[in-house]
Amino acid sequence: MTNEELNQRAGLSAFMDDDGQLTEAIDGFAPLTDSDDCLRLLVATGISFRRFDEEVIAESMSFQHSEPVLNGDVLAAARRSATALAASLIPNDDVARATLPALRAVE
C-alpha cells in the first residue's frame, strides 16, 4: 500500500460515519508526514502509543501495529504506526463506497 493510500484509508477510518459520509474533509490529509493531521487522527480514533525498545506500538481497543524507530526518529515511527493501524481498521467495503467528491470536502 502506498503512503497516499495509507493516509486516505486512515482518514476514512477516522472521519467516515456509519452512513458513509465524512464528518471532516480529508483531501490532503497526511498523518504520515504532518503532525497536526496525526493529532487529528489520534483524537478521532482514540489510538494511543507505547514504546518498547526500538519500536513504537500504536493501540486501539484490542488492535495494535508496531513500527521500528529508524534513524532515531521516534515521531515518524509513531505517525507511521498510528496511520497504519487506523488504515487497517476500515473494511475494504467501506473504502469502496467512499466517493472522490466526499473525500475532497464536507459541507
C-alpha positions in Angstrom: 0.0 0.0 0.0 1.4 3.4 -0.9 1.7 6.3 1.6 -1.2 8.1 -0.2 -3.4 5.0 0.2 -2.4 4.7 3.9 -3.3 8.3 4.5 -6.6 8.0 2.7 -7.7 4.8 4.5 -6.7 6.3 7.8 -8.7 9.4 7.1 -11.7 7.3 6.1 -11.3 5.2 9.2 -11.2 8.3 11.4 -13.8 10.5 9.8 -16.4 8.4 8.0 -19.7 7.8 9.8 -22.0 4.8 9.6 -23.8 6.2 6.6 -20.5 6.5 4.6 -20.4 10.3 5.0 -17.2 12.1 6.0 -17.5 14.3 9.1 -14.3 16.2 8.1 -12.6 16.9 4.8 -9.6 14.6 4.2 -8.4 16.0 0.9 -4.7 16.4 1.6 -4.9 14.6 4.9 -1.4 13.2 5.5 -0.9 11.9 9.1 2.2 10.0 7.9 4.1 13.3 7.4 2.0 16.0 9.1 2.0 16.1 12.9 -1.2 18.2 13.0 -3.0 15.6 10.8 -1.7 12.8 13.0 -3.0 14.6 16.1 -6.5 14.9 14.4 -6.3 11.1 13.7 -5.4 10.2 17.3 -8.2 12.3 18.7 -10.8 10.9 16.3 -9.7 7.2 16.7 -8.6 7.1 20.3 -5.3 5.5 19.3 -2.6 5.5 21.9 1.1 4.5 22.0 3.7 2.7 23.9 7.3 2.4 23.2 9.2 -0.9 23.5 13.0 -0.8 22.9 13.3 0.5 19.3 9.7 0.1 18.4 6.6 2.3 18.7 3.3 0.4 19.1 0.0 2.1 18.3 -3.0 0.6 20.1 -6.8 0.9 19.8 -9.2 -1.4 21.5 -7.6 -4.9 21.1 -5.8 -4.0 17.9 -2.2 -2.8 17.5 0.5 -2.1 15.0 4.2 -1.6 15.6 6.9 0.2 13.6 10.6 0.3 14.2 12.3 3.6 15.1 14.6 4.4 12.2 17.5 6.8 12.5 16.3 7.8 15.9 13.1 9.4 14.6 10.5 8.3 17.2 7.9 10.7 15.9 8.0 9.3 12.4 7.6 5.8 13.8 4.6 7.0 15.9 2.9 8.6 12.9 3.5 5.5 10.8 2.2 3.1 13.4 -0.9 5.2 14.1 -1.7 5.7 10.4 -1.2 2.0 9.6 -3.3 0.9 12.5 -6.2 3.3 11.5 -5.9 2.2 7.9 -6.2 -1.4 8.9 -9.4 -0.8 10.9 -11.6 0.2 8.0 -13.2 -2.6 6.0 -12.5 -2.7 2.2 -16.3 -2.4 1.6 -16.3 0.9 3.4 -13.3 2.2 1.4 -15.1 1.1 -1.8 -18.3 3.0 -1.0 -16.4 6.3 -0.3 -16.6 8.6 -3.3 -14.0 11.0 -4.5 -16.1 14.1 -4.1 -16.8 13.1 -0.5 -13.0 12.9 0.1 -12.5 16.5 -1.0 -14.8 18.4 1.3 -17.6 18.2 3.8 -20.2 21.0 3.5 
